[in-house]
């Protein structure tokens, strides 16, 4: 994705932006939208940055997804098995070339 399409990664979207896509977990994934649904059970080692600058991605595990992340590539820490529907946030630091990841904690009110 060229940097000129950065709006597809913006936290503010219009109806004309690309809708969230579903991709399969793999050693390397390449999200193209701010919100991406990720299916499967493969460990994610690298995330291909869709733009060159700092950005945030929301990875939502699909139903029955059990993928994990490792710290062997451009992700800064390993995450244990994800929970379907619970978002994983990924923040890209262009200085280090790595994503900082964390699971969103949902608390019932």
ChimeraX attribute file (.defattr): number of C-alpha atoms within 10 A of each C-alpha:
attribute: neighborCount
match mode: 1-to-1
recipient: residues
	/A:1	14
	/A:2	8
	/A:3	11
	/A:4	8
	/A:5	14
	/A:6	17
	/A:7	15
	/A:8	22
	/A:9	21
	/A:10	16
	/A:11	12
	/A:12	9
	/A:13	13
	/A:14	10
	/A:15	6
	/A:16	7
	/A:17	14
	/A:18	14
	/A:19	15
	/A:20	17
	/A:21	13
	/A:22	18
	/A:23	18
	/A:24	18
	/A:25	23
	/A:26	20
	/A:27	13
	/A:28	16
	/A:29	16
	/A:30	16
	/A:31	23
	/A:32	23
	/A:33	24
	/A:34	23
	/A:35	23
	/A:36	22
	/A:37	22
	/A:38	25
	/A:39	21
	/A:40	17
	/A:41	17
	/A:42	16
	/A:43	19
	/A:44	23
	/A:45	21
	/A:46	21
	/A:47	20
	/A:48	12
	/A:49	22
	/A:50	20
	/A:51	17
	/A:52	14
	/A:53	13
	/A:54	13
	/A:55	19
	/A:56	19
	/A:57	24
	/A:58	24
	/A:59	25
	/A:60	23
	/A:61	27
	/A:62	22
	/A:63	13
	/A:64	13
	/A:65	21
	/A:66	19
	/A:67	23
	/A:68	18
	/A:69	24
	/A:70	17
	/A:71	16
	/A:72	12
	/A:73	17
	/A:74	20
	/A:75	22
	/A:76	20
	/A:77	17
	/A:78	17
	/A:79	18
	/A:80	13
	/A:81	14
	/A:82	20
	/A:83	17
	/A:84	17
	/A:85	15
	/A:86	16
	/A:87	22
	/A:88	20
	/A:89	18
	/A:90	20
	/A:91	16
	/A:92	24
	/A:93	15
	/A:94	14
	/A:95	8
	/A:96	9
	/A:97	15
	/A:98	20
	/A:99	26
	/A:100	16
	/A:101	21
	/A:102	14
	/A:103	17
	/A:104	11
	/A:105	9
	/A:106	8
	/A:107	5
	/A:108	4
	/A:109	3
